[in-house]
């Protein structure tokens, strides 16, 4: 990282999407300034840097914004190439990694929200998706092989949801998806992950409080 580089992350501590960016920066050893944003009263800086979606995370590198978490992680990997490559060099393998990261966003995230809001049938479908990811992981330590990669960074922040989803869906991740749970523990042994994720009890309390407010509003 050049001494002149200025890296700022528009952040929200509970956002798994912002956690992805923190993990990628930590893997690369990049120092950055984190600026928490109140999404109920969005800052002028956020509105300026992400005028289209008006959402976090936003990475500001030397004054230029990069938006959307997976795009940001790819940007980080392309700009800071000195260590810890997250995407493979081979174009076919890169496309494969992008496919599974996109799968996490389109299936795991959406189904997780459905389980959280107690939509019928979501729990079963989510477990099936987790099992499909277990098949992709196979006997590798990480989705990236021997080291943390793009798919790992995309998925691992959502392990903070596991206890929430278990509570809302009334199922056991250890019983249903032991390989994925073992992978999650392996990831948490890495400093780049453990220091980028919040305390699990704190995040559980945060999301359960949101759930109460959501249910109260729905029943009002």
N, C-alpha and C positions, 0 to 999 in steps of 0.2 A: 504494500500500500504506500503510495507516494505521500510525502509529508503534507502536500497541499490538498490531498483528498479530504473532503468534508462529507461525512455520511450521517444522515439523520433518518430515523424511522418514526413515522407517524403511527402511533401504536395504541393498543388497548390491551391491558394486561390479560384479560380473559379470552382474547381472540385466538383460536387455534391457527388462524390464517397468519396473524402477526407472529405467532410462535415459529412458524415455518421459516420466516425471514431471519429471526433471531438465531435459529439453529444453523442456517446456512452461513450467516456472518460469523458465528462462533467457530464453525468448521474451518473457515478461511482465516481465522484470527484477525478479523477486521473490527477495529474499534468504531463505535457509533454512538450517537446521541439519541436516546429514546424520548419522544414527546407524546405523552398520553393525551388522547383526544376524548372529549365528551360527545358521544354520538347523538345525544338528545339536544346538544347545543354545539354544533360543529364549529370548529375554529375557522377563522378566515384563511389560515394557512392551508388547512385541509381542502377547503372549497376552492382555493386557488390552484393547488397542486393536483387535485382530482375532481375537476369540475363536472365530469360526466357522471360517474357513479357516486361521488361524494362519500366514499367509504375508505376505511383503513383495511390493510396496511398500505402505506405509500413510502417508498424508499426515495430519499432526496440525495442524489450524489452530485456534489459540486453544483448545487442549485437546480439540477434537472430531475424531474420526478419520474419514477417508474411505478406503475400501478398493477394491482392484481398479484396475489401471493405467488402463484406458480411462475408467472412471468418474471417476477422479481428474483426468485430463486435461480432461474435460468440466467438472468442478467448477472447476478453475483458470480455464478460459475464461469461465465464468459469473460467478465472483467478481471476477476482475481484468479488467475490460473496458476499461481505459484505453489498451491498445495490443495490437498483434499478435493480432487475432481468429483463432482456430484453426478454428472452425466457421462456415459461412456463415449469414447471417441468414434466407435463404429456407428455409422449412420442408422443401420437397422436396429442396433441395440438402443440407440438414443430414441428412435421412434417408439420402440417397445416400452421404454421407461416413461415416455410422455403419455402413452396410451394408458398405463396403469395409474399414473398420477391423475389423469383426467377422469378415470374410473372412480377414484377416491372422491373427487369433487362431485361428480354427477350421481353416484350411487350411495356411497357411505354417508356423505354429508346430508343429502336429502332424506335418506331413510332414517338417519339418526334424529333429524328434526321430527319426523313422523312418529317415531317411537316416543320421543320426548313429549309430544302432544297427544299421545295415546291413540293414534290412528290404527284402526283394525287391520291386521295382516302385516303391518310394518315390521314387527319383531321377527317373524319367520323369514321374511325376505332379507332383512339385515343380516341375520345369522348365515343365510345362504351366501350372501356376498362376502362375509368374513371368511367362510370356508373356501370360497373361490380364491381369495387372497392367500389363504394358507397353501393352496395348491400351487400358486405362482411362487410363493416363498420357497416351498420344498424343503430341502435340507440345508439351504444356504443360511449363513449367520444373519445376513441382511438381504433385502431385496436387491441391493446394489452388489451383492456377492460377498467378498471378504471385508468390505468397508461400507460405511453408511453412504447411501446414494440418493438420487432424486426421489424415488418412490418412498423410501424410508422417511425423508424429510417431509414429503407430502402427507404421509399417514400418521407418523408418530405423535403429532400434537393431539390427535383425537383419542389417544389412550387416556387423556384426562376425562373423556366422556364415558369411558367404560363403566365406571361405578354408577354414573348417572343413568346410563342406558340399562344397566342391570336392575337398578331400583325401579325405573319407569316401566321396563318391559318384563320384569320378574323372570330373568334367566341368569345363568352363570356363565361368564366368559371362559372361566377355567375349564368347565365341563364341556362347553360347546366348541371352543376354539383354543385348545391348549397350546398349539404351535404358535399362534399369534400372540398369546399372552407371554410365552417364553421369549419371543422376539421383542416384545415391548420391554420386558425386564432387561434384556440385553442392551437395548437402545438406551435405557435409563442409566446404565453403567457408564455411558459416555458423558463426559463433562459438558460437551456442547449441547447435549439434550437436557440433562438434569438441571443445568443452570438456566435454561431457556424456558422451562415449563414451570408453572406456578404450583404451589402446594396443592395436592389432590383434595384435601379436606376443604381448603378455601374455595377451590373451583366448584366442588360439589355444592357447597352452601350457596354460592353465587347463582348457579344455574337452577337450584331448587327454589330459590327465592324468585327468580324470573318465572319459573313454572307456576308458582302460586299466583303471581300477578297476572299471568296469562289466563289462568283458569278463572280468576275472579272477574277479569274483563269479559271473558267469553260468557260467563253466567250472569253478568249484570243485566 
